[in-house]
Amino acid sequence: MARLVAERLAPRLGAAVAVENRAGGGGRIAAEALAHAPGDGTMLMMAPIVVPVFFPFLYASLPFDPVADVAPVAMATSFTFALTVRGDHPARDLAGFIAWARQQGDRASYGSLSAGTPAHFLGVLFNQATGTTMVHVPYRGSSPLAIALLGGEVPCGFTTTASIVPQLADGSLRALAVSGATRSPLLPAVPSFAEFGLDLAEMGRAEMWYGLFAPGRTPPAEVARVATATLAVLAEGDVVQKLNALDLAPRPLGPAAFRAAIQADIARWGPVIRSTGFKLED
């Protein structure tokens, strides 16, 4: 996604745009580099919701402020997680699964992609919204989680929809619902949590996204210039098609609306993360 957007940004910004992977810390290494970069528009960061929304609650301290030192430029895309079970699970729909999980109590568990990830806290939010008490079991990515689901090691899991399309197609796994208010472009037959009307509170509003950021010291005029170019790229027809093929739905928001969305997500996820007492090492 970042490379696709960067390729189209170059002519609109009148400068070459190179993509450099700054791996490590679930985005922490990249965010720290951005926070300390000059605010002249020469360094940008494409990052998920985790950086500005989860980091303030996951770390006791950081050498930068993930909110103040990172300026929202444009929300780019949304992506979905699916509540997934094995194909032969007795629950055939979300209502049936909730009834099953309530009956199981803490004998039921859910898998995630790793501790401290959106999948982890989606499970916490699900427990809070439904009155279930499923125990969290972290794995090391989507493939190990899928293997655990197929082998019956865990009865359900929250995983990215794009990672389980083959297993959903052959029936070995079944998606009961996807996160957020809208359906996944790749899984149009799977309802979103917001569609069920089961009083699931924030589960229907918990949207996951990627966005473009600049250093916090970047002048508003430069932020606006990059935002205008980015939103134009996201409106291109073939870009939309390519993003949908990656199970990424364009979610174009400019700086002010993006900032407001981040603040709403901080208010949503802060209490969820705090309730677990979970912290990452500094």
C-alpha positions in Angstrom: 0.0 0.0 0.0 2.7 2.5 0.9 4.6 1.8 -2.3 1.4 2.2 -4.4 0.7 5.6 -2.8 4.3 6.7 -2.9 4.5 6.0 -6.6 1.5 8.1 -7.3 2.5 10.9 -4.9 5.8 11.6 -6.7 4.4 13.5 -9.7 1.8 15.3 -7.6 4.5 16.6 -5.2 7.1 17.2 -7.8 9.7 15.1 -6.1 10.9 11.5 -6.0 9.3 9.5 -3.2 11.2 6.5 -1.9 9.8 3.9 0.6 12.2 2.9 3.3 11.1 0.1 5.7 11.9 1.0 9.3 11.1 -2.4 10.9 10.9 -2.9 14.7 8.7 -2.4 17.7 5.4 -2.6 15.7 6.1 0.8 14.2 8.0 2.3 17.1 11.3 2.6 15.3 9.7 4.3 12.3 7.6 6.7 14.5 10.7 7.7 16.6 12.6 8.5 13.4 9.7 10.6 12.1 9.3 12.4 15.4 13.0 13.5 15.3 13.0 14.4 11.6 12.9 18.0 10.3 9.5 19.2 9.6 10.1 20.2 6.0 8.1 17.5 4.3 11.1 15.3 3.3 10.1 12.5 5.7 6.6 11.0 6.0 5.4 7.8 7.6 2.6 5.4 6.7 1.5 3.7 9.8 -1.5 1.9 11.3 -3.8 3.0 14.2 -1.4 1.5 16.7 1.2 4.3 16.6 -0.9 7.3 17.8 -3.7 5.5 19.5 -2.2 2.4 21.2 1.4 3.6 22.0 0.4 6.1 24.6 -1.1 3.3 26.7 1.2 0.4 25.8 4.5 2.1 26.9 5.2 3.6 30.3 7.6 6.0 28.6 8.8 6.8 25.1 11.6 9.1 23.8 8.9 10.9 21.8 5.2 11.8 22.1 3.2 9.6 19.7 0.5 12.2 19.5 2.2 15.6 19.7 5.4 14.7 17.8 3.5 13.0 15.0 1.2 15.2 12.8 -1.7 13.5 11.0 -1.7 14.3 7.3 -4.3 12.0 5.9 -6.1 8.8 6.8 -5.5 6.5 3.9 -7.3 3.1 4.2 -9.3 1.0 6.6 -8.7 -2.7 7.1 -10.7 -5.4 8.9 -10.2 -8.2 11.4 -12.5 -11.2 11.5 -13.8 -13.2 14.4 -12.8 -16.6 13.0 -13.7 -20.2 14.0 -12.9 -23.6 12.5 -15.4 -24.7 9.9 -17.0 -27.3 12.2 -17.5 -25.0 15.2 -21.1 -25.5 16.6 -21.9 -21.8 16.4 -23.2 -21.0 13.0 -23.5 -17.2 13.4 -22.4 -14.4 15.8 -25.4 -14.7 18.1 -24.8 -18.5 18.4 -21.2 -17.9 19.1 -21.9 -15.4 21.9 -24.3 -17.8 23.5 -21.6 -20.6 23.2 -18.9 -18.4 24.7 -21.0 -17.3 27.6 -21.8 -20.9 28.4 -18.1 -21.8 28.2 -17.0 -19.0 30.5 -13.2 -18.8 31.0 -12.8 -22.3 29.5 -13.1 -20.6 26.1 -10.1 -18.7 24.6 -9.3 -16.5 21.6 -6.1 -16.2 19.6 -4.5 -13.0 18.4 -1.6 -12.1 16.1 0.5 -11.1 19.2 0.1 -9.5 22.6 -0.4 -5.8 22.3 -1.8 -5.8 18.8 -5.3 -4.7 17.6 -6.4 -8.4 17.5 -5.5 -8.7 21.3 -7.6 -5.7 22.3 -10.4 -6.5 19.9 -10.9 -9.7 22.0 -10.9 -7.6 25.2 -13.4 -5.3 23.7 -15.5 -8.2 22.5 -15.5 -9.7 26.1 -16.6 -6.3 27.5 -19.4 -5.9 24.9 -20.8 -9.4 25.2 -20.2 -10.3 28.8 -18.0 -13.2 27.8 -14.7 -14.1 29.6 -12.6 -15.7 26.9 -8.9 -16.0 27.8 -6.4 -14.4 25.4 -3.8 -16.6 23.7 -1.2 -14.7 21.7 0.5 -16.2 18.6 3.3 -14.9 16.4 1.4 -13.7 13.4 -1.5 -14.7 11.2 -0.1 -18.0 9.9 0.6 -19.5 13.4 -2.9 -18.4 14.5 -4.5 -20.0 11.4 -2.6 -23.2 12.1 -3.8 -23.1 15.8 -7.4 -22.6 14.7 -7.3 -25.4 12.1 -5.8 -27.7 14.7 -8.3 -26.9 17.4 -5.7 -25.4 19.7 -8.0 -22.4 20.2 -11.7 -22.2 19.3 -11.6 -18.8 17.8 -9.4 -15.9 16.9 -9.2 -12.3 15.7 -7.1 -12.1 12.5 -6.9 -9.9 9.4 -9.4 -10.9 6.8 -6.8 -10.9 4.0 -4.8 -13.6 5.7 -7.5 -16.3 5.8 -9.2 -16.0 2.4 -8.0 -19.4 1.2 -9.2 -21.2 4.3 -12.5 -19.4 4.2 -12.9 -20.4 0.5 -12.3 -24.1 1.3 -14.5 -24.1 4.4 -11.8 -25.1 6.8 -12.3 -21.7 8.6 -15.4 -19.6 9.0 -15.6 -15.9 9.6 -18.5 -14.9 11.8 -18.1 -11.1 11.6 -15.6 -8.4 10.7 -14.6 -5.4 12.7 -16.0 -2.0 12.2 -19.1 -0.7 10.4 -18.6 -1.9 6.9 -17.9 -5.3 5.2 -14.5 -6.4 3.9 -14.0 -5.8 0.1 -12.6 -9.4 -0.1 -15.4 -10.9 2.0 -18.6 -9.2 1.0 -20.8 -12.1 2.4 -19.5 -11.7 5.9 -21.4 -9.2 8.0 -19.8 -6.5 10.1 -20.3 -6.3 13.8 -22.3 -3.2 13.4 -24.9 -5.0 11.3 -26.0 -7.5 13.9 -27.9 -5.2 16.3 -26.8 -7.2 19.3 -26.0 -4.2 21.4 -22.3 -4.7 20.8 -21.5 -1.1 21.6 -18.0 -0.2 20.4 -17.4 -3.4 18.4 -19.4 -1.9 15.6 -17.4 1.4 15.7 -13.9 0.0 16.2 -12.3 0.8 12.8 -8.8 -0.1 12.0 -6.8 2.1 9.6 -3.6 3.2 8.0 -2.7 6.8 7.8 0.1 9.2 6.5 1.9 11.2 9.1 4.5 14.0 9.2 6.8 15.2 12.0 4.8 17.2 14.5 6.8 20.4 13.8 5.8 20.4 10.1 4.1 23.7 9.1 0.3 23.4 8.5 0.7 24.6 4.9 3.1 21.8 4.1 0.8 19.3 5.8 -2.1 20.6 3.7 0.0 20.3 0.5 0.9 16.7 1.1 -2.7 15.9 2.3 -4.2 17.3 -0.9 -1.9 15.2 -3.0 -2.6 12.0 -1.0 -6.3 12.4 -1.1 -6.1 12.8 -4.9 -4.1 9.6 -5.2 -6.7 7.7 -3.1 -9.4 8.9 -5.4 -7.8 7.4 -8.5 -9.9 4.5 -9.9 -7.1 2.0 -10.4 -5.7 2.8 -7.0 -9.0 2.0 -5.4 -9.1 -1.3 -7.3 -5.6 -2.3 -6.3 -6.3 -1.4 -2.6 -9.5 -3.4 -2.6 -7.5 -6.4 -3.9 -5.3 -6.0 -0.8 -8.5 -5.9 1.4 -7.9 -2.2 2.1 -10.8 0.1 1.6 -9.9 3.7 0.8 -10.7 5.9 3.8 -9.7 9.4 2.7 -9.7 12.0 5.5 -7.8 15.3 5.6 -5.7 16.6 8.5 -8.5 18.0 10.7 -10.9 15.1 10.2 -8.0 12.6 10.7 -6.9 14.3 13.9 -10.5 14.1 15.2 -10.7 10.4 14.3 -7.5 9.8 16.2 -8.8 11.5 19.3 -12.1 9.5 19.1 -10.0 6.3 18.9 -7.9 7.3 21.8 -11.0 7.7 23.9 -12.3 4.4 22.6 -9.2 2.2 23.1 -7.5 3.8 26.1 -9.9 2.3 28.7 -9.8 -1.1 26.9 -6.0 -1.2 27.0 -5.8 0.1 30.5 -8.2 -2.5 31.7 -5.8 -5.3 30.8 -2.8 -3.7 32.6 -0.7 -4.8 29.6 2.5 -3.0 28.9 5.3 -3.4 26.4 8.9 -3.0 27.4 10.4 0.5 26.9 
